[in-house]
């Protein structure tokens, strides 16, 4: 379901659910201005189309004892597709790696990692990440504090662009 095939109500449903995935279907329907049954049908269609990939709680990592957040910039020795997918598979298996993104340029991957303390991250870094097959180098940056962590997409920018195209 490409963006051009989404109507304003579908986009509003996505925007509302992105902001609060726990609201009831009745509340969602009220917010987007339609009745509950068609709203539920639309949500299910958006889920089936893969535009809604899941619902998650936004937990506070620090309050749960994960005091350390690190971005790791990883360069690989080889970048053949099989090497890239093998590294991505490793990242999916490492619990401390919360995000893994392949990049264009000097760095092949950037990883967002969390750990309860610096020694736990250091053990992961030396025992798993830098020791992994095909890893040429790893540069790390310890997060001091976060100023913004906005999940999803900025629907207001999408709506502005669509209004300009109309």
N, C-alpha and C positions, 0 to 999 in steps of 0.2 A: 504494500500500500504506500506508494510514493507520496511525498508531501503535497504534491499538486492534486492528489485524489482525496486528500483529507479536507473535509469542510470545516468551517469555523467552530462548529460544535465539537467535532472530533479533536481539534487542536486545543479547545478549552478543556475538554475532558483530560487530555494528556497533561496540560498545564496544572490543573487542579490536583490530579493524582500525584504528579511529581512533587508538589508542595506538601501534600498530606495523603499518603497512600492508605491510611487507616480509616478514612471517612466512609460512612455507609453509602450504599448505592442511592438511598433516598436523599441524603445530603448532597451527594454529587449531582444528582438529577436536579435538585433545587438550584444549586449554584450555576449550572449550565442552562437552566431554563427549559428542561424537558421533563416528561414523566419518567418514573423509575423503570418500567419494562424496556422501553427503547434505549434508555441509558445503559442498562445492563447488557443489552444486545450489542451496543456499540463498544463497550468495554471488552466484551468477549471477542469481538471481531478485531479490536486493536491488539489484544493478547495473541490471538491466533496468527495475526500478520507479523508478529514479532516486534511491534512498536512498544509494547509493554513487555519487558523481559523478566520482571519479578517485582516483589515487594520486600522491602528491607527496613529494619529498624536502624536509625542513625544513633549508634552508641558512642559514648564518650570514652575513647581509648585511655586517656590519662586517668580518669576516675576508676577505670577497671585495672589500673596498675601497669599499663603500657606507657612508660615514661619516655621512651626513646622512639623518635621517628627519623628515618634516614632515607635520603634519595641516593641510590647507587647507579652510577653511569657505567655501563658494561660494554666493553669492546671485545669482539670475538676474533679468533684467529682466522676462521673461515666463515663466509657468509652464503654458502650454498643453501638453497631452500631446506634441504634436510637438516643442515646444521642449525638454522634458525628455528625450525619447528622442534628440534630436539631440545634447544635451550628453553623455548617457551614451555615445553612439557615439564622440564625441571622446575621452572618457576611456579607452575600450577601445583607442584608437589611440595613446595617449601612454604610452610605456614606463615613464616615471618614476612614473606613477600605478599603484599596486599594488592599491588597493581604492577603490571608489566606492560610496557609499551615499546614497540620497535620504532626506532627513529631513523631519519634520513640524515646522513652526515658522518661526522667523525665518531660519534658514539652509536653503537648498534641498538642498545636497550637502555631504558631508564626504569628502575624499579623503585617503588615506594615500599619501604619496609617498616615494620613496627616491632618493638621488643620491650620487655619489661625493664631492662636495664642495659647499660653499655656493654657489660661483659657477655651477656647473652647474644647481643648483636655481633660482637667481636668474634665469638665462637662460630656463629653462622658465617660470618665473612671469611674467616680463615679456614674453617673446616668444610664448608660447603661451596660457597659462591666462588671464591678465587681458586678453589681446588677442582671446580667442575671442568669437565672436558671441554676444550675449545675456547675457554675464557682466556683472553690475552691480557686484559687489564681491567681494574675496577677503581673508579674514583668515587668517593663518598662525600656527602654533604649532610651534616647533622642539622636537623630542623631546630631552631631556637624557639620560634613560635609561629603559629599560623594566623594570617590576617583574613583569609577567605578560603572557604571550602564549600563551594556551591555545586551540588550534584546536578546532573541533567543538562538541559539546554536552556538558553534564554528565549523563551517563547515570545517575549515582547519584541525582540529583534526580528524573529521570523514574521510576526504579524506586520511589523513596519515594512519589511521587504515586500511582502505579499500586497500590501496596500499600495506601494509605489508601482508595482507591476500591473495593477488593475486599471 
